[in-house]
Amino acid sequence: MKSSERDLQNKIAQKEAKICVLGLGYVGLPLALRFAEVGYKVSGLEVDEQKVEQIKNGVSYIPDVSFMVHPARIHATTDPSILSDADVAIICVPTPLSKTRDPDLSQVLEAAKSVAQRFHPGELVVLESTTFPGTTRELLLPLLEESGLKCGRDFFLAYSPERLDPGNQSFNLVNTPKVVAGLTPSCLQLAQSLYGRIVARVVPVSSTDTAEMVKLLENIFRSVNVALVNEFAIMCHRLGLDVWEVIEAAATKPYGFMPFYPGPGLGGHCIPVDPHYLSWKLKLHAYKARFIELADEINREMPRFVVERVADALNRDGRSVKDSKILVLGVTYKRDTEDIRESPALDIMKLLYEKGGKLSYHDPYIPKLSFND
Ligand SMILES: NC(=O)c1ccc[n+]([C@@H]2O[C@H](COP(=O)([O-])OP(=O)(O)OC[C@H]3O[C@@H](n4cnc5c(N)ncnc54)[C@H](O)[C@@H]3O)[C@@H](O)[C@H]2O)c1
């Protein structure tokens, strides 16, 4: 074992490793708090000053995180110089789509540049953001090696996807197995050792490309199955059948079937977005990811289907959407979260509004909503 690896192993084992989490959002904040909870010295680099202030004041902006039940504190700051002192830097920044629905890795690259500018021997860098296979190896590695340091010898690089499910009362960071991969065997060893301190089970895989693909399979599995059941809802409607009865009965099969339920579409920062990372990557390899694109098409059409059903229901009563008072119950993308990113409820509201509906909504998590959201 090289001395830099041994030093960091020791620091991790003795909880002396200083950890800096970049991006204190849904993924980064609980992660930072968990490391602090088990005894590490943790800092958080966040570009949003408001979030930094809220953390300093002990106020949580994420429903699943209550500072009252997390006595451990983290040092949050907007000052990137905090990275000079870090033994481990974990990148948890957003990976959205561009206007043309291509991957937008600008925030990951910005965060990686912040790390690179204060890079020092012996450091472990982990990317947690969801992205296409090859990101860690093809983009982060060269950026960090510009320093002249060599990966696996002078510094270590790993990828570990986050599996957070906001609002889930049963599974959390600690009891959800964590997939980990390293660029080299030393990188993997260190990342395994690090995450082994905070989660019950670490699942090592052979390469960072594989780990990136694992996360995409998990999310695309959901997107495709949701699309399938959404299309079943449309087909059942045409056939005059009750889709819920069909699903409940099918779910009594004790093997080979997993129930998914229809809804108004897909929301959140992950499931509607991440599959495009893979289809984009495959385009570079002259391959069309047909399942991904079809699932996206079906899921995207669901708000329109819901609006048609509303219009039909009003029509049966001799009324039109125009000038009808319509109350939308729940606008976040799923229950028990205040996240409205990509929420199909917003698309439904826009469509009804365009048809002249007089809209109001109720959602205990969203006191105010602007149509620009
Ligand atoms: N939210 C989820 O349920 C979930 C689950 C699994 C994986 N992910 C993935 O994790 C990543 C982060 O998602 P999230 O939901 O936590 O996003 P988020 O928007 O809640 O948080 C990201 C934070 O990073 C900050 N940030 C952006 N650029 C920065 C920089 N250069 N330096 C420091 N901070 C910076 C932002 O201000 C923001 O507060 C994404 O790739 C997402 O796909 C999210």
The ligand as an SDF file (V2000), in Angstrom:
LIG
                    3D

 44 48  0  0  0  0  0  0  0  0999 V2000
  -32.9410   14.5900   -4.9600 N   0  0  0  0  0  0  0  0  0  0  0  0
  -32.9030   13.2750   -5.0610 C   0  0  0  0  0  0  0  0  0  0  0  0
  -33.8290   12.5840   -4.6310 O   0  0  0  0  0  0  0  0  0  0  0  0
  -31.7090   12.5590   -5.6700 C   0  0  0  0  0  0  0  0  0  0  0  0
  -31.5890   11.1870   -5.4760 C   0  0  0  0  0  0  0  0  0  0  0  0
  -30.4900   10.5300   -6.0060 C   0  0  0  0  0  0  0  0  0  0  0  0
  -29.5650   11.2410   -6.7740 C   0  0  0  0  0  0  0  0  0  0  0  0
  -29.7220   12.5820   -6.9800 N   0  0  0  0  0  0  0  0  0  0  0  0
  -28.7000   13.2550   -7.7720 C   0  0  0  0  0  0  0  0  0  0  0  0
  -27.8310   13.9660   -6.9020 O   0  0  0  0  0  0  0  0  0  0  0  0
  -27.3880   15.1940   -7.5030 C   0  0  0  0  0  0  0  0  0  0  0  0
  -27.7890   16.3660   -6.6180 C   0  0  0  0  0  0  0  0  0  0  0  0
  -29.2070   16.4180   -6.5470 O   0  0  0  0  0  0  0  0  0  0  0  0
  -29.9830   17.2320   -5.4240 P   0  0  0  0  0  0  0  0  0  0  0  0
  -31.4020   16.8270   -5.5280 O   0  0  0  0  0  0  0  0  0  0  0  0
  -29.2580   17.1080   -4.1190 O   0  0  0  0  0  0  0  0  0  0  0  0
  -29.8170   18.7260   -5.9840 O   0  0  0  0  0  0  0  0  0  0  0  0
  -30.1080   20.0750   -5.1740 P   0  0  0  0  0  0  0  0  0  0  0  0
  -30.3800   21.1020   -6.1980 O   0  0  0  0  0  0  0  0  0  0  0  0
  -31.1060   19.8220   -4.0990 O   0  0  0  0  0  0  0  0  0  0  0  0
  -28.7250   20.3710   -4.4470 O   0  0  0  0  0  0  0  0  0  0  0  0
  -27.5570   20.6420   -5.1110 C   0  0  0  0  0  0  0  0  0  0  0  0
  -26.8800   21.8330   -4.4610 C   0  0  0  0  0  0  0  0  0  0  0  0
  -25.6240   22.0620   -5.0960 O   0  0  0  0  0  0  0  0  0  0  0  0
  -25.3710   23.4550   -5.0570 C   0  0  0  0  0  0  0  0  0  0  0  0
  -24.2980   23.7480   -6.0210 N   0  0  0  0  0  0  0  0  0  0  0  0
  -24.3760   23.8810   -7.3550 C   0  0  0  0  0  0  0  0  0  0  0  0
  -23.1440   24.1110   -7.8800 N   0  0  0  0  0  0  0  0  0  0  0  0
  -22.2810   24.1140   -6.8410 C   0  0  0  0  0  0  0  0  0  0  0  0
  -20.8690   24.2740   -6.7300 C   0  0  0  0  0  0  0  0  0  0  0  0
  -20.1050   24.4870   -7.8080 N   0  0  0  0  0  0  0  0  0  0  0  0
  -20.3160   24.2250   -5.5080 N   0  0  0  0  0  0  0  0  0  0  0  0
  -21.0700   24.0260   -4.4100 C   0  0  0  0  0  0  0  0  0  0  0  0
  -22.4120   23.8630   -4.4410 N   0  0  0  0  0  0  0  0  0  0  0  0
  -23.0080   23.8930   -5.6430 C   0  0  0  0  0  0  0  0  0  0  0  0
  -26.7270   24.0720   -5.3740 C   0  0  0  0  0  0  0  0  0  0  0  0
  -26.8010   25.4120   -4.9520 O   0  0  0  0  0  0  0  0  0  0  0  0
  -27.6630   23.1420   -4.6000 C   0  0  0  0  0  0  0  0  0  0  0  0
  -27.9430   23.6330   -3.2900 O   0  0  0  0  0  0  0  0  0  0  0  0
  -28.0430   15.2180   -8.8840 C   0  0  0  0  0  0  0  0  0  0  0  0
  -27.1490   14.6600   -9.8160 O   0  0  0  0  0  0  0  0  0  0  0  0
  -29.2490   14.3080   -8.7240 C   0  0  0  0  0  0  0  0  0  0  0  0
  -29.6370   13.7350   -9.9420 O   0  0  0  0  0  0  0  0  0  0  0  0
  -30.7670   13.2570   -6.4190 C   0  0  0  0  0  0  0  0  0  0  0  0
  1  2  1  0
  2  3  2  0
  2  4  1  0
  4  5  1  0
  4 44  2  0
  5  6  2  0
  6  7  1  0
  7  8  2  0
  8  9  1  0
  8 44  1  0
  9 10  1  0
  9 42  1  0
 10 11  1  0
 11 12  1  0
 11 40  1  0
 12 13  1  0
 13 14  1  0
 14 15  2  0
 14 16  1  0
 14 17  1  0
 17 18  1  0
 18 19  2  0
 18 20  1  0
 18 21  1  0
 21 22  1  0
 22 23  1  0
 23 24  1  0
 23 38  1  0
 24 25  1  0
 25 26  1  0
 25 36  1  0
 26 27  1  0
 26 35  1  0
 27 28  2  0
 28 29  1  0
 29 30  1  0
 29 35  2  0
 30 31  1  0
 30 32  2  0
 32 33  1  0
 33 34  2  0
 34 35  1  0
 36 37  1  0
 36 38  1  0
 38 39  1  0
 40 41  1  0
 40 42  1  0
 42 43  1  0
M  CHG  2   8   1  16  -1
M  END
$$$$
